[in-house]
Amino acid sequence: MWPKVPEGKESPQSSPVPVQAPMNAGVGSLASVVAPVVMNPASLPSQIPQSSAISAGLRIRGEITGHSDLLIDGQVQGSIRLANSKVTVGPHGSVQADIEAREIVIEGKIRGNLNASENIRLGPKSDVQGSMLTPRVAIEDGARLRGKVEMLRPGEAKRGAAAGQSKTSVISTPIAALKE
């Protein structure tokens, strides 16, 4: 894998790579040959999946934005905006933030609103306090939810929410109360 090169510098894919002939190549041959090897960027994967993690023991305050998937098993306070990525709050994760992402998976504890363009899944040990806005939601047995769920039609997440014209389904009773 090539290391990332800062913008404005030559990329490693188009750099000549020196190739050395073996030292025992024989009489009359060159001991060392340098030939440019150019890699075609089109032959490389266009999007290499990237993910980041906030592991147990880490505590972060502030705004998290970017384009990679994120696993949170530590503590986060603030806001998380990863619109085209997947955000997972692991079993040891504790989040006090609003989360906006393509896909959100909760296995730990969260206090904040969730906005997903594709889906939200609450695991069996999840504890969520806040509103959810998404086209699809999965709530596993044992999950605790205290808040409002708004279901949007696929593709309506950005348009409907911005215009205030979304079709909603509201759960007014917390899921945890239904199980008691």
C-alpha positions in Angstrom: 0.0 0.0 0.0 1.4 3.4 -0.9 1.7 6.1 1.8 -0.4 9.2 1.4 1.3 12.1 -0.2 0.4 15.7 0.8 -1.5 17.6 -1.9 0.7 19.5 -4.4 3.4 16.8 -4.4 3.9 14.1 -6.9 1.9 10.9 -6.3 3.8 7.6 -5.8 1.7 6.0 -8.6 3.4 8.0 -11.3 6.9 8.0 -9.8 9.7 6.0 -11.5 10.8 3.1 -9.4 14.4 2.0 -9.7 14.8 -1.7 -10.6 18.1 -3.4 -9.9 19.4 -6.3 -11.9 21.1 -9.1 -10.0 24.8 -8.5 -9.3 25.7 -11.9 -10.8 24.0 -11.1 -14.1 27.0 -12.3 -16.1 29.8 -11.0 -18.1 29.0 -8.1 -20.5 25.8 -7.2 -18.8 25.0 -4.1 -16.8 25.4 -4.5 -13.1 22.6 -2.1 -12.4 19.7 -1.0 -14.6 17.3 1.7 -13.7 14.0 1.6 -15.5 10.9 3.7 -14.8 7.9 1.7 -13.7 4.6 3.6 -14.0 1.5 2.3 -12.3 -1.8 3.1 -13.8 -4.0 4.7 -11.2 -7.1 3.2 -13.0 -5.9 -0.2 -12.0 -5.9 0.6 -8.3 -9.1 0.3 -6.3 -11.0 3.6 -6.5 -12.1 3.7 -2.9 -10.0 1.9 -0.3 -12.3 1.4 2.7 -11.1 3.4 5.7 -12.2 3.3 9.3 -11.3 5.0 12.5 -11.8 4.1 16.1 -12.1 5.8 19.4 -11.2 2.9 21.7 -12.1 2.4 25.4 -10.2 4.7 27.6 -10.3 7.6 25.2 -12.5 10.7 25.9 -13.2 13.2 23.1 -15.0 16.5 23.3 -15.9 18.5 20.1 -17.0 18.0 16.6 -16.1 14.9 14.6 -16.5 15.2 10.8 -15.0 13.3 7.9 -15.5 10.5 5.3 -14.4 7.3 7.0 -16.4 4.8 9.1 -16.1 5.3 12.8 -16.2 2.9 15.8 -16.7 4.5 19.2 -15.9 2.4 22.2 -14.7 5.3 24.4 -16.5 8.5 25.4 -17.6 11.3 23.0 -19.3 14.6 23.7 -20.2 17.1 21.0 -21.4 16.3 17.5 -20.6 13.7 14.9 -21.2 14.4 11.2 -20.1 11.6 8.9 -22.8 11.8 6.2 -21.6 9.1 3.9 -20.2 6.7 6.5 -21.2 4.2 9.1 -21.0 5.1 12.8 -20.9 2.3 15.3 -21.2 2.9 19.1 -19.6 -0.2 20.6 -20.7 -2.0 23.8 -18.3 0.1 25.9 -19.1 3.4 24.1 -20.8 6.3 25.7 -21.9 9.2 23.5 -23.5 12.5 24.3 -23.8 13.9 20.8 -26.1 14.2 17.8 -25.0 11.8 15.1 -25.6 12.3 11.4 -24.4 9.4 9.2 -25.4 7.0 6.4 -25.8 4.1 8.8 -25.8 4.1 12.6 -25.4 1.0 14.8 -25.8 1.4 18.6 -24.5 -1.3 21.0 -23.7 1.1 23.9 -25.1 4.2 25.4 -26.1 7.4 23.6 -27.8 10.6 24.6 -28.6 12.6 21.5 -30.5 12.6 18.2 -29.7 10.2 15.4 -30.1 11.0 11.7 -29.3 8.3 9.2 -29.8 8.4 5.5 -30.0 4.6 5.2 -30.7 2.8 8.5 -30.4 2.7 12.3 -29.9 -0.5 14.3 -30.2 -0.7 18.1 -28.4 -3.7 19.5 -29.7 -5.8 22.4 -27.7 -3.9 25.1 -28.1 -0.4 23.6 -29.5 2.5 25.7 -30.7 5.4 23.5 -32.2 8.6 24.7 -33.1 10.9 21.8 -35.0 11.2 18.5 -34.3 9.0 15.5 -34.8 10.1 11.9 -34.2 7.4 9.2 -35.9 5.4 6.4 -35.3 2.0 8.2 -34.9 1.1 11.8 -34.2 -2.2 13.5 -34.6 -2.5 17.3 -33.4 -5.8 18.8 -34.9 -7.4 21.8 -33.4 -5.9 25.0 -32.7 -2.5 23.5 -33.8 0.6 25.5 -35.2 3.6 23.6 -36.6 6.8 25.1 -37.5 9.2 22.4 -39.3 9.7 19.1 -38.8 7.7 15.9 -39.5 9.4 12.5 -39.5 7.1 9.5 -38.8 8.6 6.1 -39.2 7.1 2.7 -35.8 6.2 1.1 -34.3 9.3 -0.7 -36.5 11.6 1.4 -34.1 12.0 4.3 -32.5 15.2 3.2 -35.4 16.7 1.2 -38.2 16.0 3.6 -36.3 17.0 6.7 -35.1 20.3 5.2 -38.6 21.1 4.0 -40.4 19.9 7.1 -42.7 17.7 5.0 -41.6 14.3 6.1 -44.1 11.4 6.6 -43.6 10.3 10.2 -44.4 7.4 12.4 -44.1 8.2 16.0 -43.6 5.8 18.9 -44.7 7.7 22.0 -44.1 4.9 24.5 -40.4 4.0 25.2 -39.6 0.5 24.0 -38.2 -0.3 27.4 -41.6 0.5 29.0 -43.4 -1.9 26.7 -41.3 -4.8 28.0 -42.0 -4.1 31.7 
